[in-house]
């Protein structure tokens, strides 16, 4: 296994996880490491201690695919630590091009996942629609404002990491919904070690428990699980549509004015209502770049498997 390549995939996951509306799990899926990631995390359980006692540390480390996990999460953490400020700035200063890129990424990822569904049936369609409805309902929920306490930071970490490994559900967006996105991102930017450690503990607890369930579902009911996850991805597309009109605002826990209710517009409606350029050319180019990137990764993965 090429661990440098795994590190880069981790960086791509971390970059996606910083953006509300985009899931690191989607990146893991389109780069071909999703099943390996779930299985490696699933193996971190009490049985590892037995392997360590019987066969030593090296055997236990190999059992959980240790080098893969270190390379991947090293990439995720490096990306979050180094790209948090950049992506926050880009989302503020150049929102349309950035959202266009991620919209194209999710759109082609839906196509990528649908190709992996082995059977076409009415039951699959039902699960697809359930996934779409569930994800869309999350995107229109009114954000909460949880108090910034230690226990809430732990809970936020557990919930967010579960969302992060689900293609289509963004951990960052879940943090936004519970009012913890700004404080957590602020802790990343200013390297508040105590807050970050609490959040990390919550992430570890959530990851170890949820990965077992997801891994079991993919082994037993792969088609149904994949079609539901695809529905989740489709359901979040309206959330990351680049052209929006903000209907109302709210003040977050940091005293900043942030959008509360938004509606999607066509690029031409956006120009007419806001008197701002729709940047249709650069938006289209970045959507196509995202699509080309995923198709290129797909071809690369197929070539490696030959």
Secondary structure, DSSP 8 states (H G I E B T S, - for coil): --HHHHHHHHHHHHHHHHSTT--HHHHHHHTT-HHHHHHHHHT-STHHHHHHHHH-HHHHHHHTTHHHHHHHHHHHHHHHHHHHHHHHHHHHHSHHHHHHHHHHHHHHHHHHHHTT-----HHHHHHHHHHHHHHHHHHTS--------HHHHHHHHHHHHHHHTSTT--HHHHHHHTT-HHHHHHHHHHT-HHHHHHHHHHHHHHHHHHHHHHHHHHHHSHHHHHHHHHHHHHHHGGGG-S-EEEEEEEE-TTS-EEEEEEEE--HHHHHHHH-S---HHHHHHHHHHHHHHHHHHHHHHHHHH-
